[in-house]
Amino acid sequence: MSVVLIRTYGDPILRERCEVVAYEDGKKTALLLEDIVRAIGAAGMSAPQIGLRQRVICFQNGDVIISLINPKLSAVASEEAEVDEGCWSLLGTLAPVSRPVSCEVVGTNIEGQEVSISLQGMPARSCQHEIDHLNGVLFIDLLSEVKRHLVLKKHRKFKIDKKIRANGIRIQLRP
Ligand SMILES: [Zn+2]
């Protein structure tokens, strides 16, 4: 059984800009992210959340998981919607975040092909949330100061209540 540490708010890696990664390295990270997303039922996960400064994300799109290496938003809708959002690095709280309702993302998929994918609704939101992580941006940055304060307070309380260590959440993966 391998153990992965999901970094939580306060870990400096969550505020760093991730680097473009070679396909083979990105693929290894993507496979690990997919295992984690499956194991914990997350909507998505990004490399910096597991301590890797690489531009790799994965997210749920209906029944399938999409992994992208060096993803870039190539277009976003002008229409935005406010929907409750959470994050495994900021567990214990949700807050409504306004984001474009659809987007188009380009990047390398797990098979090594350059792809362009159109997304709407939740997958579009997850994809934007995960790409933000690659730039050191967290969903709380998109909130008003008052709401951000409230979210951080709830997250701190959650960590104390669940006795989560300062450095993150341990996830066990089956071999
Ligand atoms: Zn997140």
Backbone and ligand atoms as CSV (ligand in chain L), in Angstrom:
chain,resi,resn,atom,element,x,y,z
A,1,MET,N,N,0.839,-1.201,0.000
A,1,MET,CA,C,0.000,0.000,0.000
A,1,MET,C,C,0.872,1.249,0.000
A,2,SER,N,N,0.644,2.120,-0.953
A,2,SER,CA,C,1.454,3.343,-0.948
A,2,SER,C,C,0.654,4.486,-0.316
A,3,VAL,N,N,1.373,5.360,0.289
A,3,VAL,CA,C,0.739,6.480,0.982
A,3,VAL,C,C,1.084,7.777,0.268
A,4,VAL,N,N,0.064,8.594,0.052
A,4,VAL,CA,C,0.271,9.892,-0.598
A,4,VAL,C,C,-0.175,10.968,0.381
A,5,LEU,N,N,0.539,12.061,0.396
A,5,LEU,CA,C,0.182,13.170,1.266
A,5,LEU,C,C,-0.436,14.287,0.427
A,6,ILE,N,N,-1.709,14.586,0.693
A,6,ILE,CA,C,-2.343,15.724,0.013
A,6,ILE,C,C,-2.029,16.972,0.829
A,7,ARG,N,N,-1.349,17.911,0.177
A,7,ARG,CA,C,-0.923,19.128,0.866
A,7,ARG,C,C,-2.122,20.022,1.162
A,8,THR,N,N,-2.140,20.558,2.357
A,8,THR,CA,C,-3.250,21.428,2.743
A,8,THR,C,C,-2.795,22.881,2.842
A,9,TYR,N,N,-3.769,23.757,2.918
A,9,TYR,CA,C,-3.542,25.199,2.940
A,9,TYR,C,C,-2.442,25.564,3.934
A,10,GLY,N,N,-1.507,26.356,3.482
A,10,GLY,CA,C,-0.376,26.737,4.333
A,10,GLY,C,C,0.912,26.135,3.810
A,11,ASP,N,N,0.797,25.010,3.080
A,11,ASP,CA,C,1.990,24.434,2.459
A,11,ASP,C,C,2.422,25.366,1.312
A,12,PRO,N,N,3.671,25.826,1.334
A,12,PRO,CA,C,4.092,26.814,0.322
A,12,PRO,C,C,3.972,26.336,-1.122
A,13,ILE,N,N,4.008,25.019,-1.348
A,13,ILE,CA,C,3.934,24.542,-2.742
A,13,ILE,C,C,2.607,24.928,-3.393
A,14,LEU,N,N,1.565,25.101,-2.585
A,14,LEU,CA,C,0.253,25.468,-3.140
A,14,LEU,C,C,0.239,26.892,-3.688
A,15,ARG,N,N,1.284,27.655,-3.390
A,15,ARG,CA,C,1.362,29.041,-3.857
A,15,ARG,C,C,2.423,29.225,-4.935
A,16,GLU,N,N,3.036,28.108,-5.365
A,16,GLU,CA,C,4.081,28.223,-6.383
A,16,GLU,C,C,3.520,28.014,-7.780
A,17,ARG,N,N,4.259,28.568,-8.756
A,17,ARG,CA,C,3.881,28.350,-10.146
A,17,ARG,C,C,4.556,27.057,-10.607
A,18,CYS,N,N,3.778,26.142,-11.147
A,18,CYS,CA,C,4.337,24.846,-11.563
A,18,CYS,C,C,5.019,24.967,-12.921
A,19,GLU,N,N,5.897,23.994,-13.182
A,19,GLU,CA,C,6.672,24.049,-14.414
A,19,GLU,C,C,6.148,23.095,-15.481
A,20,VAL,N,N,6.386,23.476,-16.726
A,20,VAL,CA,C,6.054,22.615,-17.862
A,20,VAL,C,C,6.840,21.321,-17.689
A,21,VAL,N,N,6.207,20.193,-17.961
A,21,VAL,CA,C,6.817,18.901,-17.688
A,21,VAL,C,C,6.899,18.060,-18.969
A,22,ALA,N,N,7.938,17.222,-19.047
A,22,ALA,CA,C,8.073,16.306,-20.187
A,22,ALA,C,C,6.979,15.247,-20.099
A,23,TYR,N,N,6.552,14.751,-21.252
A,23,TYR,CA,C,5.427,13.820,-21.296
A,23,TYR,C,C,5.591,12.619,-20.361
A,24,GLU,N,N,6.741,11.939,-20.396
A,24,GLU,CA,C,6.908,10.706,-19.598
A,24,GLU,C,C,6.761,10.975,-18.093
A,25,ASP,N,N,7.339,12.075,-17.642
A,25,ASP,CA,C,7.211,12.427,-16.221
A,25,ASP,C,C,5.770,12.826,-15.897
A,26,GLY,N,N,5.187,13.587,-16.821
A,26,GLY,CA,C,3.799,14.028,-16.637
A,26,GLY,C,C,2.836,12.858,-16.586
A,27,LYS,N,N,3.117,11.836,-17.407
A,27,LYS,CA,C,2.247,10.651,-17.444
A,27,LYS,C,C,2.268,9.929,-16.098
A,28,LYS,N,N,3.463,9.780,-15.521
A,28,LYS,CA,C,3.580,9.108,-14.218
A,28,LYS,C,C,2.748,9.840,-13.169
A,29,THR,N,N,2.862,11.159,-13.180
A,29,THR,CA,C,2.111,11.973,-12.219
A,29,THR,C,C,0.606,11.857,-12.475
A,30,ALA,N,N,0.224,11.876,-13.764
A,30,ALA,CA,C,-1.198,11.786,-14.120
A,30,ALA,C,C,-1.797,10.462,-13.638
A,31,LEU,N,N,-1.048,9.372,-13.787
A,31,LEU,CA,C,-1.548,8.065,-13.343
A,31,LEU,C,C,-1.768,8.055,-11.829
A,32,LEU,N,N,-0.848,8.676,-11.107
A,32,LEU,CA,C,-0.971,8.768,-9.657
A,32,LEU,C,C,-2.182,9.623,-9.264
A,33,LEU,N,N,-2.337,10.759,-9.961
A,33,LEU,CA,C,-3.485,11.640,-9.676
A,33,LEU,C,C,-4.806,10.908,-9.937
A,34,GLU,N,N,-4.839,10.119,-11.006
A,34,GLU,CA,C,-6.065,9.368,-11.321
A,34,GLU,C,C,-6.384,8.365,-10.216
A,35,ASP,N,N,-5.342,7.674,-9.718
A,35,ASP,CA,C,-5.540,6.715,-8.615
A,35,ASP,C,C,-6.118,7.419,-7.390
A,36,ILE,N,N,-5.594,8.607,-7.110
A,36,ILE,CA,C,-6.046,9.355,-5.939
A,36,ILE,C,C,-7.511,9.786,-6.107
A,37,VAL,N,N,-7.811,10.347,-7.279
A,37,VAL,CA,C,-9.178,10.817,-7.543
A,37,VAL,C,C,-10.174,9.654,-7.413
A,38,ARG,N,N,-9.779,8.475,-7.925
A,38,ARG,CA,C,-10.643,7.299,-7.813
A,38,ARG,C,C,-10.791,6.874,-6.353
A,39,ALA,N,N,-9.672,6.874,-5.628
A,39,ALA,CA,C,-9.673,6.386,-4.240
A,39,ALA,C,C,-10.515,7.266,-3.323
A,40,ILE,N,N,-10.475,8.575,-3.528
A,40,ILE,CA,C,-11.163,9.465,-2.587
A,40,ILE,C,C,-12.432,10.075,-3.166
A,41,GLY,N,N,-12.701,9.807,-4.455
A,41,GLY,CA,C,-13.909,10.348,-5.078
A,41,GLY,C,C,-13.876,11.860,-5.234
A,42,ALA,N,N,-12.693,12.389,-5.529
A,42,ALA,CA,C,-12.562,13.844,-5.719
A,42,ALA,C,C,-13.050,14.235,-7.112
A,43,ALA,N,N,-13.437,15.483,-7.275
A,43,ALA,CA,C,-13.827,15.989,-8.594
A,43,ALA,C,C,-12.595,16.202,-9.465
A,44,GLY,N,N,-11.458,16.402,-8.804
A,44,GLY,CA,C,-10.220,16.618,-9.545
A,44,GLY,C,C,-9.044,16.734,-8.593
A,45,MET,N,N,-7.847,16.815,-9.174
A,45,MET,CA,C,-6.635,16.938,-8.351
A,45,MET,C,C,-5.516,17.462,-9.261
A,46,SER,N,N,-4.611,18.204,-8.656
A,46,SER,CA,C,-3.492,18.755,-9.427
A,46,SER,C,C,-2.178,18.327,-8.784
A,47,ALA,N,N,-1.101,18.333,-9.583
A,47,ALA,CA,C,0.206,17.862,-9.111
A,47,ALA,C,C,0.714,18.600,-7.859
A,48,PRO,N,N,0.589,19.941,-7.778
A,48,PRO,CA,C,1.135,20.596,-6.579
A,48,PRO,C,C,0.455,20.135,-5.296
A,49,GLN,N,N,-0.786,19.657,-5.406
A,49,GLN,CA,C,-1.484,19.188,-4.203
A,49,GLN,C,C,-0.861,17.928,-3.620
A,50,ILE,N,N,-0.055,17.226,-4.435
A,50,ILE,CA,C,0.669,16.077,-3.887
A,50,ILE,C,C,2.176,16.361,-3.869
A,51,GLY,N,N,2.500,17.631,-3.897
A,51,GLY,CA,C,3.889,18.028,-3.683
A,51,GLY,C,C,4.756,18.060,-4.923
A,52,LEU,N,N,4.148,18.003,-6.115
A,52,LEU,CA,C,4.943,18.009,-7.353
A,52,LEU,C,C,4.719,19.311,-8.111
A,53,ARG,N,N,5.814,19.993,-8.405
A,53,ARG,CA,C,5.705,21.292,-9.073
A,53,ARG,C,C,5.658,21.085,-10.586
A,54,GLN,N,N,4.663,20.330,-11.033
A,54,GLN,CA,C,4.529,20.004,-12.459
A,54,GLN,C,C,3.155,20.433,-12.953
A,55,ARG,N,N,3.087,20.798,-14.249
A,55,ARG,CA,C,1.802,21.213,-14.814
A,55,ARG,C,C,1.021,19.977,-15.261
A,56,VAL,N,N,0.401,19.312,-14.294
A,56,VAL,CA,C,-0.413,18.121,-14.565
A,56,VAL,C,C,-1.682,18.210,-13.728
A,57,ILE,N,N,-2.828,17.937,-14.381
A,57,ILE,CA,C,-4.105,17.940,-13.657
A,57,ILE,C,C,-4.918,16.715,-14.046
A,58,CYS,N,N,-5.884,16.359,-13.216
A,58,CYS,CA,C,-6.899,15.431,-13.670
A,58,CYS,C,C,-8.233,15.811,-13.046
A,59,PHE,N,N,-9.307,15.484,-13.727
A,59,PHE,CA,C,-10.640,15.826,-13.223
A,59,PHE,C,C,-11.683,14.878,-13.808
A,60,GLN,N,N,-12.795,14.768,-13.092
A,60,GLN,CA,C,-13.891,13.901,-13.518
A,60,GLN,C,C,-14.699,14.607,-14.602
A,61,ASN,N,N,-15.022,13.842,-15.646
A,61,ASN,CA,C,-15.899,14.336,-16.701
A,61,ASN,C,C,-16.968,13.266,-16.901
A,62,GLY,N,N,-18.059,13.353,-16.127
A,62,GLY,CA,C,-19.051,12.274,-16.136
A,62,GLY,C,C,-18.424,11.024,-15.552
A,63,ASP,N,N,-18.436,9.932,-16.321
A,63,ASP,CA,C,-17.906,8.658,-15.832
A,63,ASP,C,C,-16.411,8.491,-16.088
A,64,VAL,N,N,-15.836,9.413,-16.828
A,64,VAL,CA,C,-14.411,9.246,-17.152
A,64,VAL,C,C,-13.546,10.300,-16.459
A,65,ILE,N,N,-12.283,9.938,-16.273
A,65,ILE,CA,C,-11.345,10.885,-15.702
A,65,ILE,C,C,-10.465,11.403,-16.836
A,66,ILE,N,N,-10.390,12.717,-16.939
A,66,ILE,CA,C,-9.520,13.325,-17.947
A,66,ILE,C,C,-8.244,13.780,-17.261
A,67,SER,N,N,-7.101,13.342,-17.796
A,67,SER,CA,C,-5.811,13.817,-17.304
A,67,SER,C,C,-5.178,14.669,-18.391
A,68,LEU,N,N,-4.576,15.771,-18.005
A,68,LEU,CA,C,-3.903,16.621,-18.983
A,68,LEU,C,C,-2.540,17.055,-18.474
A,69,ILE,N,N,-1.569,16.963,-19.373
A,69,ILE,CA,C,-0.197,17.370,-19.093
A,69,ILE,C,C,0.017,18.704,-19.803
A,70,ASN,N,N,0.536,19.679,-19.092
A,70,ASN,CA,C,0.735,21.042,-19.608
A,70,ASN,C,C,-0.546,21.634,-20.213
A,71,PRO,N,N,-1.647,21.603,-19.447
A,71,PRO,CA,C,-2.918,22.126,-19.973
A,71,PRO,C,C,-2.928,23.657,-20.018
A,72,LYS,N,N,-3.698,24.176,-20.969
A,72,LYS,CA,C,-3.883,25.631,-21.098
A,72,LYS,C,C,-5.324,25.885,-21.488
A,73,LEU,N,N,-5.933,26.898,-20.889
A,73,LEU,CA,C,-7.276,27.284,-21.329
A,73,LEU,C,C,-7.121,28.048,-22.628
A,74,SER,N,N,-7.778,27.565,-23.685
A,74,SER,CA,C,-7.662,28.260,-24.969
A,74,SER,C,C,-8.850,29.186,-25.190
A,75,ALA,N,N,-9.934,28.954,-24.453
A,75,ALA,CA,C,-11.111,29.833,-24.541
A,75,ALA,C,C,-11.967,29.644,-23.309
A,76,VAL,N,N,-12.605,30.729,-22.869
A,76,VAL,CA,C,-13.589,30.610,-21.787
A,76,VAL,C,C,-14.836,31.398,-22.181
A,77,ALA,N,N,-15.984,30.943,-21.711
A,77,ALA,CA,C,-17.251,31.624,-22.008
A,77,ALA,C,C,-17.275,32.977,-21.294
A,78,SER,N,N,-17.986,33.939,-21.877
A,78,SER,CA,C,-18.119,35.234,-21.195
A,78,SER,C,C,-19.159,35.127,-20.080
A,79,GLU,N,N,-20.064,34.164,-20.227
A,79,GLU,CA,C,-21.093,33.963,-19.193
A,79,GLU,C,C,-20.493,33.224,-17.992
A,80,GLU,N,N,-20.780,33.747,-16.800
A,80,GLU,CA,C,-20.280,33.095,-15.591
A,80,GLU,C,C,-21.440,32.590,-14.743
A,81,ALA,N,N,-21.137,31.615,-13.890
A,81,ALA,CA,C,-22.139,31.129,-12.931
A,81,ALA,C,C,-21.467,30.976,-11.585
A,82,GLU,N,N,-22.270,31.145,-10.527
A,82,GLU,CA,C,-21.745,31.004,-9.176
A,82,GLU,C,C,-22.206,29.653,-8.622
A,83,VAL,N,N,-21.264,28.791,-8.317
A,83,VAL,CA,C,-21.584,27.444,-7.841
A,83,VAL,C,C,-20.673,27.128,-6.649
A,84,ASP,N,N,-21.211,26.369,-5.698
A,84,ASP,CA,C,-20.409,25.978,-4.532
A,84,ASP,C,C,-19.196,25.165,-4.956
A,85,GLU,N,N,-18.061,25.508,-4.399
A,85,GLU,CA,C,-16.820,24.840,-4.746
A,85,GLU,C,C,-16.051,24.492,-3.473
A,86,GLY,N,N,-15.329,23.397,-3.523
A,86,GLY,CA,C,-14.476,23.023,-2.407
A,86,GLY,C,C,-13.140,22.581,-2.939
A,87,CYS,N,N,-12.261,22.155,-2.047
A,87,CYS,CA,C,-10.916,21.760,-2.471
A,87,CYS,C,C,-10.336,20.812,-1.421
A,88,TRP,N,N,-9.649,19.765,-1.883
A,88,TRP,CA,C,-9.031,18.820,-0.945
A,88,TRP,C,C,-7.891,19.453,-0.160
A,89,SER,N,N,-7.402,20.588,-0.616
A,89,SER,CA,C,-6.369,21.293,0.142
A,89,SER,C,C,-6.981,22.290,1.128
A,90,LEU,N,N,-8.311,22.422,1.056
A,90,LEU,CA,C,-9.023,23.338,1.962
A,90,LEU,C,C,-10.305,22.653,2.440
A,91,LEU,N,N,-10.154,21.445,2.941
A,91,LEU,CA,C,-11.326,20.647,3.314
A,91,LEU,C,C,-12.134,21.284,4.434
A,92,GLY,N,N,-13.409,20.876,4.493
A,92,GLY,CA,C,-14.263,21.279,5.600
A,92,GLY,C,C,-15.131,22.469,5.285
A,93,THR,N,N,-15.085,22.925,4.050
A,93,THR,CA,C,-15.861,24.108,3.707
A,93,THR,C,C,-16.103,24.199,2.202
A,94,LEU,N,N,-17.228,24.801,1.856
A,94,LEU,CA,C,-17.563,25.081,0.456
A,94,LEU,C,C,-17.915,26.556,0.368
A,95,ALA,N,N,-17.714,27.134,-0.796
A,95,ALA,CA,C,-18.132,28.526,-0.987
A,95,ALA,C,C,-18.490,28.739,-2.448
A,96,PRO,N,N,-19.483,29.591,-2.713
A,96,PRO,CA,C,-19.860,29.855,-4.105
A,96,PRO,C,C,-18.784,30.664,-4.818
A,97,VAL,N,N,-18.348,30.117,-5.952
A,97,VAL,CA,C,-17.295,30.763,-6.747
A,97,VAL,C,C,-17.852,31.040,-8.142
A,98,SER,N,N,-17.611,32.239,-8.626
A,98,SER,CA,C,-18.064,32.602,-9.964
A,98,SER,C,C,-16.989,32.259,-10.991
A,99,ARG,N,N,-17.384,31.476,-11.989
A,99,ARG,CA,C,-16.441,31.089,-13.065
A,99,ARG,C,C,-17.184,31.019,-14.397
A,100,PRO,N,N,-16.451,31.111,-15.515
A,100,PRO,CA,C,-17.068,30.895,-16.825
A,100,PRO,C,C,-17.762,29.522,-16.887
A,101,VAL,N,N,-18.949,29.489,-17.508
A,101,VAL,CA,C,-19.742,28.256,-17.503
A,101,VAL,C,C,-19.188,27.182,-18.439
A,102,SER,N,N,-18.374,27.606,-19.410
A,102,SER,CA,C,-17.764,26.613,-20.295
A,102,SER,C,C,-16.356,27.075,-20.660
A,103,CYS,N,N,-15.561,26.117,-21.119
A,103,CYS,CA,C,-14.197,26.467,-21.514
A,103,CYS,C,C,-13.665,25.440,-22.506
A,104,GLU,N,N,-12.577,25.810,-23.120
A,104,GLU,CA,C,-11.889,24.895,-24.019
A,104,GLU,C,C,-10.467,24.796,-23.504
A,105,VAL,N,N,-9.979,23.562,-23.362
A,105,VAL,CA,C,-8.637,23.365,-22.828
A,105,VAL,C,C,-7.808,22.569,-23.839
A,106,VAL,N,N,-6.554,22.959,-23.973
A,106,VAL,CA,C,-5.630,22.203,-24.829
A,106,VAL,C,C,-4.511,21.651,-23.941
A,107,GLY,N,N,-3.946,20.535,-24.349
A,107,GLY,CA,C,-2.868,19.929,-23.576
A,107,GLY,C,C,-2.556,18.552,-24.121
A,108,THR,N,N,-1.691,17.826,-23.422
A,108,THR,CA,C,-1.332,16.462,-23.829
A,108,THR,C,C,-2.108,15.496,-22.952
A,109,ASN,N,N,-2.781,14.524,-23.578
A,109,ASN,CA,C,-3.522,13.552,-22.759
A,109,ASN,C,C,-2.576,12.440,-22.300
A,110,ILE,N,N,-3.139,11.494,-21.550
A,110,ILE,CA,C,-2.293,10.476,-20.924
A,110,ILE,C,C,-1.659,9.531,-21.960
A,111,GLU,N,N,-2.257,9.487,-23.171
A,111,GLU,CA,C,-1.675,8.661,-24.252
A,111,GLU,C,C,-0.598,9.421,-25.029
A,112,GLY,N,N,-0.405,10.671,-24.695
A,112,GLY,CA,C,0.638,11.445,-25.374
A,112,GLY,C,C,0.163,12.218,-26.581
A,113,GLN,N,N,-1.165,12.279,-26.761
A,113,GLN,CA,C,-1.700,13.029,-27.908
A,113,GLN,C,C,-2.038,14.461,-27.508
A,114,GLU,N,N,-1.781,15.389,-28.447
A,114,GLU,CA,C,-2.198,16.784,-28.230
A,114,GLU,C,C,-3.700,16.837,-28.461
A,115,VAL,N,N,-4.434,17.335,-27.469
A,115,VAL,CA,C,-5.893,17.349,-27.588
A,115,VAL,C,C,-6.446,18.736,-27.273
A,116,SER,N,N,-7.644,18.959,-27.780
A,116,SER,CA,C,-8.402,20.168,-27.447
A,116,SER,C,C,-9.777,19.685,-27.010
A,117,ILE,N,N,-10.192,20.046,-25.813
A,117,ILE,CA,C,-11.437,19.512,-25.242
A,117,ILE,C,C,-12.367,20.657,-24.849
A,118,SER,N,N,-13.634,20.540,-25.264
A,118,SER,CA,C,-14.654,21.522,-24.859
A,118,SER,C,C,-15.396,20.989,-23.647
A,119,LEU,N,N,-15.535,21.829,-22.640
A,119,LEU,CA,C,-16.168,21.391,-21.399
A,119,LEU,C,C,-17.262,22.362,-20.993
A,120,GLN,N,N,-18.299,21.806,-20.346
A,120,GLN,CA,C,-19.394,22.638,-19.840
A,120,GLN,C,C,-19.764,22.182,-18.446
A,121,GLY,N,N,-20.315,23.097,-17.676
A,121,GLY,CA,C,-20.821,22.735,-16.350
A,121,GLY,C,C,-19.710,22.337,-15.392
A,122,MET,N,N,-19.979,21.283,-14.581
A,122,MET,CA,C,-19.030,20.906,-13.528
A,122,MET,C,C,-17.624,20.573,-14.044
A,123,PRO,N,N,-17.486,19.772,-15.120
A,123,PRO,CA,C,-16.131,19.477,-15.612
A,123,PRO,C,C,-15.380,20.750,-16.018
A,124,ALA,N,N,-16.091,21.724,-16.591
A,124,ALA,CA,C,-15.455,22.995,-16.975
A,124,ALA,C,C,-14.963,23.717,-15.726
A,125,ARG,N,N,-15.770,23.686,-14.685
A,125,ARG,CA,C,-15.405,24.309,-13.406
A,125,ARG,C,C,-14.203,23.601,-12.789
A,126,SER,N,N,-14.250,22.269,-12.755
A,126,SER,CA,C,-13.148,21.497,-12.162
A,126,SER,C,C,-11.850,21.773,-12.914
A,127,CYS,N,N,-11.933,21.775,-14.235
A,127,CYS,CA,C,-10.741,22.001,-15.066
A,127,CYS,C,C,-10.133,23.370,-14.753
A,128,GLN,N,N,-10.962,24.392,-14.650
A,128,GLN,CA,C,-10.460,25.748,-14.342
A,128,GLN,C,C,-9.857,25.798,-12.938
A,129,HIS,N,N,-10.512,25.124,-11.999
A,129,HIS,CA,C,-10.024,25.073,-10.605
A,129,HIS,C,C,-8.637,24.417,-10.557
A,130,GLU,N,N,-8.490,23.310,-11.288
A,130,GLU,CA,C,-7.204,22.585,-11.266
A,130,GLU,C,C,-6.101,23.372,-11.976
A,131,ILE,N,N,-6.438,24.024,-13.081
A,131,ILE,CA,C,-5.423,24.841,-13.773
A,131,ILE,C,C,-4.991,25.999,-12.881
A,132,ASP,N,N,-5.920,26.574,-12.135
A,132,ASP,CA,C,-5.554,27.627,-11.168
A,132,ASP,C,C,-4.474,27.125,-10.209
A,133,HIS,N,N,-4.626,25.864,-9.745
A,133,HIS,CA,C,-3.629,25.297,-8.822
A,133,HIS,C,C,-2.219,25.357,-9.424
A,134,LEU,N,N,-2.119,25.148,-10.746
A,134,LEU,CA,C,-0.800,25.126,-11.398
A,134,LEU,C,C,-0.143,26.505,-11.382
A,135,ASN,N,N,-0.965,27.536,-11.142
A,135,ASN,CA,C,-0.453,28.909,-11.086
A,135,ASN,C,C,-0.422,29.445,-9.657
A,136,GLY,N,N,-0.562,28.531,-8.697
A,136,GLY,CA,C,-0.512,28.953,-7.295
A,136,GLY,C,C,-1.768,29.657,-6.823
A,137,VAL,N,N,-2.857,29.487,-7.590
A,137,VAL,CA,C,-4.123,30.167,-7.252
A,137,VAL,C,C,-5.094,29.165,-6.617
A,138,LEU,N,N,-5.698,29.566,-5.511
A,138,LEU,CA,C,-6.684,28.725,-4.825
A,138,LEU,C,C,-8.068,29.357,-4.967
A,139,PHE,N,N,-9.120,28.537,-4.799
A,139,PHE,CA,C,-10.469,29.083,-5.035
A,139,PHE,C,C,-10.803,30.218,-4.074
A,140,ILE,N,N,-10.184,30.234,-2.917
A,140,ILE,CA,C,-10.460,31.318,-1.962
A,140,ILE,C,C,-9.986,32.678,-2.485
A,141,ASP,N,N,-9.038,32.644,-3.426
A,141,ASP,CA,C,-8.549,33.900,-4.004
A,141,ASP,C,C,-9.633,34.589,-4.835
A,142,LEU,N,N,-10.644,33.803,-5.239
A,142,LEU,CA,C,-11.709,34.346,-6.083
A,142,LEU,C,C,-12.899,34.830,-5.255
A,143,LEU,N,N,-12.759,34.789,-3.933
A,143,LEU,CA,C,-13.842,35.212,-3.044
A,143,LEU,C,C,-13.584,36.615,-2.507
A,144,SER,N,N,-14.625,37.213,-1.968
A,144,SER,CA,C,-14.450,38.498,-1.282
A,144,SER,C,C,-13.641,38.240,-0.012
A,145,GLU,N,N,-13.074,39.288,0.553
A,145,GLU,CA,C,-12.231,39.118,1.730
A,145,GLU,C,C,-13.021,38.523,2.901
A,146,VAL,N,N,-14.253,38.965,3.036
A,146,VAL,CA,C,-15.101,38.486,4.142
A,146,VAL,C,C,-15.357,36.986,3.997
A,147,LYS,N,N,-15.708,36.561,2.781
A,147,LYS,CA,C,-15.987,35.133,2.544
A,147,LYS,C,C,-14.721,34.293,2.702
A,148,ARG,N,N,-13.601,34.843,2.239
A,148,ARG,CA,C,-12.326,34.125,2.327
A,148,ARG,C,C,-11.969,33.866,3.796
A,149,HIS,N,N,-12.189,34.872,4.593
A,149,HIS,CA,C,-11.907,34.792,6.022
A,149,HIS,C,C,-12.738,33.677,6.654
A,150,LEU,N,N,-14.011,33.620,6.268
A,150,LEU,CA,C,-14.943,32.628,6.813
A,150,LEU,C,C,-14.526,31.207,6.395
A,151,VAL,N,N,-14.157,31.052,5.120
A,151,VAL,CA,C,-13.736,29.750,4.601
A,151,VAL,C,C,-12.483,29.269,5.345
A,152,LEU,N,N,-11.536,30.158,5.539
A,152,LEU,CA,C,-10.291,29.766,6.218
A,152,LEU,C,C,-10.553,29.398,7.678
A,153,LYS,N,N,-11.490,30.091,8.296
A,153,LYS,CA,C,-11.836,29.803,9.691
A,153,LYS,C,C,-12.437,28.385,9.788
A,154,LYS,N,N,-13.356,28.082,8.851
A,154,LYS,CA,C,-13.994,26.752,8.843
A,154,LYS,C,C,-12.969,25.659,8.567
A,155,HIS,N,N,-12.049,25.947,7.647
A,155,HIS,CA,C,-11.015,24.962,7.303
A,155,HIS,C,C,-10.113,24.684,8.509
A,156,ARG,N,N,-9.728,25.723,9.225
A,156,ARG,CA,C,-8.874,25.538,10.407
A,156,ARG,C,C,-9.586,24.714,11.463
A,157,LYS,N,N,-10.877,24.984,11.634
A,157,LYS,CA,C,-11.667,24.241,12.622
A,157,LYS,C,C,-11.758,22.763,12.206
A,158,PHE,N,N,-11.973,22.531,10.922
A,158,PHE,CA,C,-12.057,21.162,10.393
A,158,PHE,C,C,-10.764,20.399,10.679
A,159,LYS,N,N,-9.638,21.055,10.439
A,159,LYS,CA,C,-8.341,20.401,10.667
A,159,LYS,C,C,-8.143,20.054,12.145
A,160,ILE,N,N,-8.574,20.926,13.009
A,160,ILE,CA,C,-8.445,20.660,14.449
A,160,ILE,C,C,-9.384,19.508,14.840
A,161,ASP,N,N,-10.659,19.605,14.393
A,161,ASP,CA,C,-11.656,18.573,14.740
A,161,ASP,C,C,-11.232,17.192,14.255
A,162,LYS,N,N,-10.675,17.121,13.036
A,162,LYS,CA,C,-10.309,15.827,12.442
A,162,LYS,C,C,-8.862,15.450,12.764
A,163,LYS,N,N,-8.219,16.281,13.566
A,163,LYS,CA,C,-6.826,16.030,13.951
A,163,LYS,C,C,-5.927,15.829,12.729
A,164,ILE,N,N,-6.132,16.669,11.724
A,164,ILE,CA,C,-5.299,16.598,10.516
A,164,ILE,C,C,-3.985,17.323,10.809
A,165,ARG,N,N,-2.884,16.657,10.487
A,165,ARG,CA,C,-1.569,17.248,10.735
A,165,ARG,C,C,-1.402,18.512,9.922
A,166,ALA,N,N,-0.499,19.339,10.376
A,166,ALA,CA,C,-0.249,20.624,9.713
A,166,ALA,C,C,0.165,20.432,8.264
A,167,ASN,N,N,0.869,19.316,7.973
A,167,ASN,CA,C,1.448,19.198,6.635
A,167,ASN,C,C,0.562,18.514,5.597
A,168,GLY,N,N,-0.577,18.002,5.993
A,168,GLY,CA,C,-1.462,17.446,4.978
A,168,GLY,C,C,-2.286,16.247,5.388
A,169,ILE,N,N,-2.975,15.676,4.407
A,169,ILE,CA,C,-3.874,14.550,4.638
A,169,ILE,C,C,-3.280,13.295,4.010
A,170,ARG,N,N,-3.120,12.252,4.805
A,170,ARG,CA,C,-2.557,11.009,4.294
A,170,ARG,C,C,-3.634,10.172,3.609
A,171,ILE,N,N,-3.346,9.744,2.377
A,171,ILE,CA,C,-4.263,8.896,1.622
A,171,ILE,C,C,-3.539,7.587,1.325
A,172,GLN,N,N,-4.203,6.460,1.613
A,172,GLN,CA,C,-3.600,5.166,1.311
A,172,GLN,C,C,-4.143,4.661,-0.031
A,173,LEU,N,N,-3.225,4.268,-0.901
A,173,LEU,CA,C,-3.617,3.727,-2.193
A,173,LEU,C,C,-3.292,2.249,-2.264
A,174,ARG,N,N,-4.214,1.492,-2.847
A,174,ARG,CA,C,-3.965,0.056,-3.027
A,174,ARG,C,C,-2.886,-0.114,-4.097
A,175,PRO,N,N,-2.053,-1.136,-3.951
A,175,PRO,CA,C,-0.967,-1.327,-4.926
A,175,PRO,C,C,-1.519,-1.739,-6.298
L,1,ZN,ZN,ZN,-8.329,22.369,-5.330
